[in-house]
């Protein structure tokens, strides 16, 4: 049996390290303003968002340092792989993100890029706070304890 969430999304790329490096406070779904060759490259499953982040410029939210490689079938109308891409959000969401970035010193990072059920390219972004090293060690200890506890209970 397949879950509904799996039917709705075709995940292109994930930022797995974000969940290890940050405390995720709030998530948003945003659209991406892409060119045709970028969409073709994404449909081929080629994208990297591990080192990218969201910034504010002129009252808009921009995805910086996301790598969408050039599409091989496109010749002279190809795109720049690491260009800043505009995020399509509601004004209230943009104001929330900008306020958190400027006043509270938070960070906005992408979690995953996917195609929704209508075939639109979407990105899940999160408002995060950085983890210290001791927080990361504690998370690893908790995860190991949960695994060990599951092993002990399964043996019974």
Number of C-alpha atoms within 10 A of each C-alpha: 3 6 7 8 10 10 10 14 18 17 18 19 18 18 17 13 11 18 12 15 16 19 16 20 10 11 15 15 17 20 16 19 15 13 12 13 21 22 18 17 18 23 17 11 16 16 19 20 21 19 14 19 18 24 20 17 9 6 11 15 24 20 23 19 18 20 18 22 18 19 20 10 10 14 10 6 10 16 18 13 15 16 14 18 17 20 22 18 16 9 12 9 15 17 16 11 22 23 13 16 18 11 8 10 11 17 20 24 25 26 23 20 27 21 19 16 13 8 12 13 22 21 25 16 22 24 21 22 16 14 15 11 10 9 15 14 12 11 13 13 12 12 12 12 12 12 12 12 11 11 11 10 9 8 6 5
